[in-house]
Amino acid sequence: MKYSKLFPKTLREPKRDMVAVSHKLLYMAGFVRELSAGRYELLPLGMRVFQKLVNLIDKEMEAIDSQRFSIPLLQPIEFWQKSNRDKAWGSLLMKIKDRNESEFALSATGEGIVTEMVKESSPSHKDLPIILHQFIAKFRDEMRPRGGLLRVREFVMKDAYSFHTSEEDFMKTYQDFYQAYSRICDKLELTYYPCIADSGALGGDYCHEFQIPCEAGEDKIVKCDSCNYAANIEKSEFVRDEVNKDQELKFYQIVDLPTNVAKIKELAKHYGIPENCFIKNVVYKTKSGKLVIATVTGNIEVNGFKLAKLVGEDELELATAEDLASIGAKTGFVHSWGYEEHKKKIIFVVDESITKAKNLYGGYKTGTTDPINVNYGRDFSADLVGDIADPYDDALCKSCKKGKLKIIRAVEFGHIFKYDHFYTKHHDGCFIDKDGNKKLMYMGAYGIGIERAMAILVESHHDAKGIIWPKIVAPYQVHLIEIKISAQEIYNKLRDAGIEVLWDETDISAGQKFANADLIGIPVRLVVSEKTGDKIEYKERNSDKVELLNIEDVIKRIA
């Protein structure tokens, strides 16, 4: 491909609202353009990377005996309603009606549709396992798309689904996908952590996310520095400090405390004791308007996701000043017990950290007083007790009991799910066993977002000059630059050898050509000039080493 014909050309500056590195570089290098919020056009360079990613993933799917298929983008809403997924997805699910007023969901996921498709074949035990994959557009009405391709409203996903006679058989395929995803990450030269995660609106209760460390990522994960434990922070576990473990229980007291001393750091300074010796309350609200007072020790934060799960809600929102006022409270003056006249409106929840601590300070601050030596079970109790807290850096790993957890910001590359009968029971997804009986199939699902994978690659592989594409998915293998002499003969020989070449034969300056090459990020840069004579300057994008080689050696090295 001649650079003079390439659409479009590179840009020197990103747009002002672009924050993520991948957003800036993919835009400036001419890989993508934004059509509307969360919807992106893939330009020719972007399409080449996209297709190579598809080919790579497709081969890995075939290697584990998955067969490629395709389903429609518009899916009858009744198939979503069978498993109540229309309500679980809520506003994320986009819907449309046809001329007959029949309602359809725009493809957001495919579990229900694929289960219906498989059950129609009336599979017997001899037909299973059935493993299928596709590359299909997804539509999700994200409230705040952001980060360029990292969080969008329309994208292509590699979906895969498997159906089995037993849990044992399913777990073999689950491991096959686990290993396939690991191989894909390895081939893309990505650092990755398979993390225990939550299935969310997709359902099921066991899954792994393949998380990639990324400063622009929306997720936080924890990784033990001693064992293989890794988890999304929403599913993470950690050992709580046993605060004041060696102390005897002390008498509950009320002490004077200035009104302006209310925050944990202020309290720790005032009393001269560590933050984990205090009671901290955070207040949330359910959809029905109930207030949830979540209580943790002062050194940790409440995890709203864990809290919602424990309370039995899909999600919670933080309470407002008006909500607090409705029970006679205000910020900094929320009690861990009491409010007798508002009992029906409040759910009291405490974290495990509170139950393992002794002689805590706080929990019932008034304008001028505060309790000390507060002990759970003796001085107050709650409606629910459980894990509702975020771990913190250097928290003790609950898995190995010796390693320390590290918090890592990350972005999800892929996700594998164990559904068991979650979907097959709603869709009557049965097979006939060897005795002629109908039984529910075990099911799993496995996804990778293609455009997000492109963004992750750029987030992981770049420098101050631009993108550094892994060779396996680079748009071209070679960026050929000519300076003041023609490289037509070299271009022809490279193409005849089956090498993909982007040839900059334009009359722009050498400096501009080199800058463009660095920005676009093709793995090998070749320069032909009067200075190089009958040789070719060979330089890899991720190295400063420059060599002079003849064309035969260049072809051998690239091949």
C-alpha positions in Angstrom: 0.0 0.0 0.0 1.3 3.4 -0.9 1.1 6.0 1.8 0.0 8.6 -0.7 -3.2 6.6 -1.2 -3.8 5.7 2.4 -7.0 7.1 3.9 -6.7 9.1 6.1 -3.4 10.6 6.9 -2.0 11.0 10.5 -2.8 14.0 12.7 -0.4 15.8 15.0 -2.8 16.5 17.9 -5.7 14.6 19.6 -9.0 16.3 20.5 -9.2 18.1 23.8 -11.6 15.7 25.4 -9.5 12.6 24.8 -7.9 11.3 27.9 -7.0 7.6 27.4 -3.7 7.0 25.6 -5.3 4.5 23.2 -8.1 7.0 22.4 -5.5 9.7 21.4 -3.1 7.4 19.5 -5.7 5.5 17.5 -7.3 8.8 16.5 -4.0 10.6 15.6 -2.6 7.6 13.7 -5.7 7.2 11.6 -7.2 4.0 12.9 -10.6 5.2 14.1 -13.0 8.1 14.1 -16.0 8.8 16.4 -19.4 8.9 14.7 -21.3 9.6 17.8 -20.9 9.1 21.5 -19.7 5.5 22.0 -19.9 4.6 18.3 -16.7 4.4 16.2 -15.8 4.0 12.6 -12.9 1.7 11.9 -10.7 3.2 9.2 -8.6 1.1 6.8 -5.6 0.7 9.2 -8.0 0.0 12.1 -9.8 -2.6 10.0 -6.6 -4.4 9.2 -5.8 -4.8 12.9 -9.5 -5.7 13.6 -9.5 -8.5 11.0 -6.1 -9.9 12.3 -7.5 -10.0 15.8 -10.6 -11.9 14.5 -8.4 -14.3 12.6 -6.2 -15.0 15.6 -9.1 -15.6 18.0 -11.0 -17.7 15.4 -8.0 -20.0 15.0 -7.8 -20.4 18.8 -11.5 -21.2 18.9 -11.2 -23.8 16.2 -8.2 -25.4 18.1 -10.6 -26.3 20.9 -13.2 -27.6 18.5 -15.5 -24.6 18.5 -17.6 -24.2 15.4 -18.4 -20.7 14.0 -22.0 -19.6 13.6 -24.1 -16.5 13.5 -27.4 -15.2 14.9 -29.5 -12.1 14.0 -28.9 -8.8 15.6 -32.7 -8.2 16.3 -33.9 -10.8 18.8 -37.6 -11.3 19.8 -38.0 -9.8 23.2 -39.9 -12.9 24.5 -36.6 -14.9 24.5 -35.1 -12.3 26.8 -38.2 -12.3 29.0 -38.0 -16.1 29.6 -35.0 -15.7 31.9 -36.0 -12.2 33.1 -32.8 -10.8 31.4 -34.8 -7.9 29.9 -35.3 -6.6 33.5 -31.8 -7.5 34.6 -30.2 -5.5 31.8 -32.6 -2.6 32.4 -31.7 0.6 30.5 -28.6 -1.0 28.9 -30.8 -3.1 26.7 -31.8 -1.3 23.5 -35.2 -2.3 22.0 -37.0 -1.6 18.8 -40.4 -2.4 17.3 -41.2 -3.3 13.7 -44.2 -2.2 11.6 -46.4 -4.9 13.2 -45.5 -3.6 16.7 -43.5 -6.7 17.5 -40.7 -5.9 19.9 -37.1 -6.9 19.5 -34.0 -6.5 21.6 -30.8 -5.3 19.8 -28.1 -7.9 20.4 -26.5 -7.3 23.8 -25.7 -10.9 24.5 -26.8 -14.2 23.0 -27.3 -16.8 25.7 -31.1 -17.1 25.4 -31.2 -17.1 21.6 -28.4 -19.7 21.3 -30.0 -22.0 24.0 -33.2 -21.9 21.9 -31.3 -22.7 18.8 -29.5 -25.7 20.3 -32.5 -27.1 22.0 -34.4 -27.1 18.6 -31.9 -29.7 17.4 -33.1 -32.1 20.2 -29.6 -33.1 21.1 -28.8 -36.5 22.6 -26.0 -37.3 25.0 -24.0 -38.4 21.9 -24.2 -34.9 20.4 -22.7 -33.2 23.4 -20.6 -31.2 24.0 -21.7 -28.6 21.5 -19.3 -25.7 21.3 -20.1 -22.6 19.1 -18.6 -19.2 18.5 -19.4 -16.1 16.5 -18.3 -12.5 15.9 -21.3 -10.3 16.3 -22.2 -6.6 16.8 -23.3 -5.8 20.3 -25.5 -2.8 21.3 -25.4 -1.6 24.9 -26.9 1.8 25.9 -24.0 2.8 28.2 -24.9 5.9 30.3 -21.3 7.3 30.0 -19.2 5.8 27.1 -15.6 6.8 27.7 -12.0 6.1 27.0 -12.4 5.7 23.2 -12.8 2.0 22.4 -12.5 1.0 26.1 -16.2 1.7 26.8 -18.6 2.0 23.9 -22.2 1.6 22.9 -21.7 -0.5 19.8 -18.9 -3.1 19.2 -18.1 -6.5 17.9 -17.6 -9.4 20.3 -16.4 -12.9 19.9 -19.2 -14.8 21.6 -18.8 -18.5 22.4 -21.3 -20.9 24.1 -21.0 -24.5 25.2 -23.5 -27.1 26.1 -22.8 -30.3 28.1 -24.2 -33.4 29.7 -22.6 -32.8 33.1 -20.7 -30.3 35.2 -17.6 -32.5 34.9 -17.7 -32.3 31.1 -18.4 -28.6 31.2 -15.4 -27.9 33.4 -13.1 -29.5 30.8 -14.3 -27.0 28.2 -14.1 -24.2 30.7 -10.5 -25.0 31.2 -10.0 -25.2 27.4 -11.3 -21.7 27.0 -9.2 -20.6 30.0 -6.1 -21.9 28.3 -7.2 -20.5 24.9 -7.6 -17.0 26.4 -4.2 -17.3 28.0 -2.6 -18.2 24.7 -4.3 -15.3 23.0 -3.0 -12.9 25.6 0.5 -14.4 25.3 0.5 -14.1 21.5 -0.6 -10.4 21.9 2.3 -9.9 24.4 -0.1 -8.8 27.1 0.4 -9.0 30.9 -2.8 -10.5 32.2 -4.4 -11.8 35.4 -7.3 -14.3 35.3 -9.5 -12.9 38.1 -12.4 -14.3 40.0 -15.3 -12.1 39.1 -19.0 -11.4 39.2 -21.3 -12.4 36.3 -23.6 -9.3 36.7 -26.6 -9.2 34.4 -25.4 -12.2 32.4 -26.2 -14.5 35.3 -24.4 -17.5 36.9 -22.3 -17.5 40.0 -18.8 -18.5 38.8 -16.6 -16.8 36.2 -13.2 -15.4 35.4 -12.2 -12.1 33.9 -8.9 -11.8 32.0 -7.8 -8.4 33.3 -5.0 -6.4 31.8 -3.2 -3.8 33.9 -4.1 -0.3 32.5 -4.1 3.1 34.1 -7.2 4.0 31.9 -9.1 0.9 33.1 -12.3 1.2 35.0 -11.8 -1.9 37.1 -9.7 -2.5 40.2 -8.3 -6.0 40.9 -6.3 -7.5 43.7 -3.4 -9.8 43.2 -1.6 -11.7 45.9 2.2 -11.3 45.9 2.7 -14.9 47.2 0.0 -17.1 45.6 -2.0 -17.2 42.3 -5.0 -15.5 43.9 -6.4 -12.7 41.8 -9.9 -11.2 41.9 -12.0 -8.3 40.7 -12.3 -6.0 43.7 -16.1 -6.6 43.7 -15.5 -10.3 44.5 -12.2 -10.0 46.4 -11.7 -11.4 49.9 -9.1 -10.4 52.5 -8.3 -11.1 56.1 -9.6 -8.4 58.4 -7.4 -6.9 61.1 -8.3 -8.1 64.6 -8.2 -4.7 66.1 -7.2 -4.6 69.8 -7.1 -8.4 69.8 -5.2 -8.7 73.0 -7.2 -6.2 75.0 -9.9 -7.1 77.5 -13.3 -5.7 76.8 -13.6 -2.2 78.3 -16.6 -0.5 79.7 -18.7 1.5 77.2 -18.3 5.2 77.8 -19.6 8.5 76.4 -16.9 11.2 76.1 -16.8 14.8 75.1 -15.8 15.5 71.5 -15.8 18.8 69.6 -18.4 19.1 66.9 -15.8 19.9 64.2 -14.0 16.6 64.8 -16.0 14.2 62.6 -13.8 12.7 59.8 -11.8 9.6 60.4 -8.4 11.4 60.0 -9.5 14.2 62.4 -10.7 11.6 64.9 -7.4 9.6 64.7 -5.4 12.8 65.2 -7.6 13.9 68.1 -7.5 10.6 70.0 -4.0 9.6 68.9 -5.0 6.1 67.8 -5.0 4.3 64.4 -7.8 4.7 61.9 -8.8 1.1 62.2 -9.9 1.7 65.8 -12.9 3.8 64.7 -16.4 3.0 63.4 -17.2 4.5 60.0 -20.7 4.7 58.5 -21.7 5.1 54.9 -25.3 5.5 53.9 -26.9 4.1 50.7 -30.5 4.0 49.4 -32.4 1.2 47.7 -34.8 1.6 44.7 -37.7 1.4 47.1 -36.3 4.3 49.3 -34.9 2.3 52.2 -31.7 3.6 53.7 -28.8 1.2 54.2 -26.4 2.2 56.9 -23.1 0.3 56.2 -20.6 0.1 59.0 -16.9 -0.7 58.6 -13.7 0.1 60.6 -12.2 3.5 59.8 -9.3 2.2 57.7 -11.3 0.5 54.9 -13.9 1.6 52.4 -17.4 0.2 51.7 -17.8 -1.6 48.4 -21.3 -0.7 47.1 -21.4 -3.7 44.9 -20.8 -6.2 47.7 -23.2 -4.3 49.9 -26.0 -4.4 47.3 -25.5 -8.2 46.9 -25.7 -8.7 50.7 -28.9 -6.6 50.9 -30.4 -8.4 48.0 -30.5 -5.5 45.6 -29.2 -5.2 42.0 -27.7 -1.8 42.8 -27.7 0.9 45.4 -27.1 4.7 45.2 -25.5 6.9 47.8 -28.0 8.6 50.1 -28.4 12.4 49.8 -28.4 15.0 52.5 -32.2 15.0 52.2 -32.3 11.3 52.8 -30.2 11.6 55.9 -32.3 14.5 57.2 -35.4 12.2 56.9 -34.1 10.1 59.8 -32.7 13.0 61.7 -29.1 12.5 60.6 -26.5 14.5 58.6 -23.1 13.9 57.1 -20.5 13.1 59.9 -23.3 12.4 62.4 -24.8 9.0 61.2 -25.4 6.4 64.0 -24.7 2.7 63.8 -27.8 2.0 65.9 -30.9 3.7 67.2 -33.4 5.6 65.0 -36.1 3.6 66.7 -38.9 5.7 65.1 -37.5 5.0 61.6 -36.8 1.3 62.0 -38.9 0.3 59.0 -36.9 2.6 56.8 -33.4 1.5 57.7 -31.3 -1.6 57.1 -28.2 -1.8 59.4 -25.3 -3.7 57.9 -21.9 -4.3 59.4 -18.7 -5.6 57.8 -16.7 -8.5 59.2 -14.1 -6.0 60.3 -16.5 -4.7 63.0 -17.2 -8.2 64.4 -13.5 -9.0 64.7 -12.6 -5.8 66.5 -12.7 -4.8 70.2 -13.1 -1.5 72.0 -13.8 0.7 69.0 -14.5 4.5 69.0 -17.6 6.0 67.5 -20.8 4.8 66.1 -23.1 7.3 67.8 -21.6 10.8 67.5 -23.8 13.7 68.7 -23.0 17.4 68.5 -20.6 17.3 71.5 -20.1 13.6 72.5 -18.9 10.3 71.1 -18.9 6.7 72.5 -15.7 4.8 73.1 -15.0 1.1 73.9 -17.8 0.1 71.6 -18.1 -3.7 71.0 -20.3 -5.4 68.4 -22.8 -7.8 70.0 -22.6 -6.2 73.4 -23.3 -2.6 72.6 -25.1 -2.8 69.3 -26.1 -5.3 66.5 -27.1 -5.1 62.9 -29.7 -6.7 60.5 -27.0 -8.1 58.3 -23.3 -9.1 58.7 -20.9 -9.9 55.8 -18.1 -8.8 53.5 -19.0 -5.3 52.3 -15.5 -3.8 52.2 -12.8 -3.1 49.6 -9.4 -4.6 50.4 -6.5 -2.3 50.6 -2.8 -2.5 49.6 -0.9 -5.0 51.7 -4.1 -6.6 53.2 -3.5 -10.2 54.1 -4.5 -12.7 51.4 -7.4 -14.9 52.5 -6.4 -17.6 50.1 -2.9 -18.4 51.3 -2.9 -16.5 54.6 0.6 -15.2 54.1 0.8 -13.1 51.0 -0.1 -9.4 50.7 -2.7 -8.1 48.3 -1.8 -5.4 45.7 -4.5 -3.2 44.2 -4.1 -2.9 40.4 -6.1 -0.7 38.0 -7.1 -2.8 35.0 -9.4 -3.3 32.0 -11.3 -6.5 31.1 -10.0 -8.2 28.0 -12.1 -11.3 28.1 -14.6 -13.1 30.3 -15.6 -16.8 30.8 -18.8 -17.8 32.5 -20.1 -21.0 34.2 -23.9 -20.9 34.0 -24.8 -24.5 34.9 -28.6 -24.5 34.4 -29.2 -20.7 34.7 -30.4 -20.4 31.1 -31.3 -23.9 30.1 -33.9 -24.2 32.9 -35.7 -21.0 31.6 -35.5 -22.1 28.0 -36.2 -25.8 28.5 -32.7 -26.5 27.1 -32.6 -30.3 27.4 -30.8 -33.3 26.0 -31.8 -37.0 26.0 -29.5 -39.1 28.1 -28.5 -42.7 27.4 -31.6 -44.0 29.3 -34.0 -41.9 27.1 -34.6 -39.3 29.8 -34.8 -35.5 29.3 -32.2 -33.6 31.3 -31.1 -30.0 31.4 -27.8 -29.2 29.6 -25.0 -27.5 31.5 -23.9 -24.3 29.8 -21.1 -21.8 29.6 -20.3 -18.6 27.7 -17.1 -16.9 26.7 -16.5 -13.4 25.3 -13.8 -11.1 24.0 -14.6 -7.5 22.7 -12.6 -6.9 19.5 -12.5 -3.1 19.5 -11.7 -3.0 23.2 -8.9 -5.5 22.5 -7.4 -3.0 20.0 -7.5 -0.3 22.6 -6.0 -2.6 25.2 -3.1 -3.4 22.9 -2.3 0.3 22.4 -2.6 0.9 26.2 -0.1 -1.9 26.7 2.2 -1.3 23.8 3.1 2.4 23.2 5.8 5.0 23.9 6.0 8.7 23.8 6.2 8.6 20.0 3.2 6.4 19.3 1.9 2.8 19.0 4.0 -0.3 19.0 1.8 -3.1 17.5 2.6 -6.7 18.3 3.7 -8.3 15.0 0.8 -10.8 15.0 -1.8 -8.1 14.5 0.1 -5.1 13.1 -1.7 -3.5 10.1 1.4 -4.1 8.0 4.6 -6.0 8.6 6.9 -3.3 7.2 6.8 0.5 6.9 9.1 1.3 4.0 10.4 4.9 3.7 12.2 6.3 0.8 14.3 9.5 1.1 15.1 11.3 -2.2 15.5 8.1 -4.2 12.8 5.6 -5.3 12.2 2.4 -3.3 9.9 0.9 -6.0 12.2 -2.1 -6.6 12.5 -2.9 -2.9 8.7 -2.5 -2.6 8.1 -4.9 -5.4 10.5 -7.5 -4.0 8.9 -7.3 -0.5 5.5 -7.8 -1.9 6.6 -10.6 -4.2 7.9 -12.3 -1.0 4.4 -12.1 0.5 5.3 -9.3 3.0 2.7 -6.7 3.8 4.2 -3.2 3.2 3.1 0.3 3.7 5.4 2.4 1.4 5.8 6.1 2.1 6.8 7.4 -1.3 5.5 10.9 -0.6 7.6 14.1 -0.8 7.2 15.1 2.8 10.3 15.6 4.9 12.2 12.7 6.3 11.4 13.9 9.9 7.7 13.8 9.1 8.0 10.3 7.6 9.8 9.0 10.7 7.3 10.6 13.0 4.4 9.0 11.0 6.1 5.6 11.2 6.5 5.9 15.0 3.0 7.0 15.5 1.4 4.3 13.3 3.5 1.7 15.0 4.3 -0.9 12.3 6.8 -3.4 13.8 9.7 -2.9 11.2 10.8 0.4 9.6 12.9 0.1 6.4 14.7 3.2 5.0 16.1 3.5 1.5 18.2 6.6 0.8 21.4 7.8 -0.9 23.1 7.3 2.5 22.2 3.6 2.6 23.5 2.9 -0.9 22.6 -0.6 -2.0 21.7 -1.6 1.5 18.5 -1.0 3.5 18.3 0.5 7.0 16.5 -1.9 9.2 15.0 -0.9 12.6 12.3 -2.5 14.7 9.8 -0.2 16.3 10.5 -1.4 19.8 14.2 -1.0 19.6 16.8 1.7 19.0 19.2 -0.6 17.1 19.7 0.2 13.4 21.3 -2.2 11.0 22.2 -2.0 7.3 21.1 -5.2 5.5 20.7 -6.3 1.9 17.2 -7.1 0.6 17.6 -10.9 0.9 18.5 -10.7 4.5 15.6 -8.3 5.2 13.2 -10.8 3.6 14.6 -13.7 5.6 14.4 -11.8 8.9 10.8 -10.7 8.4 9.8 -14.1 7.1 
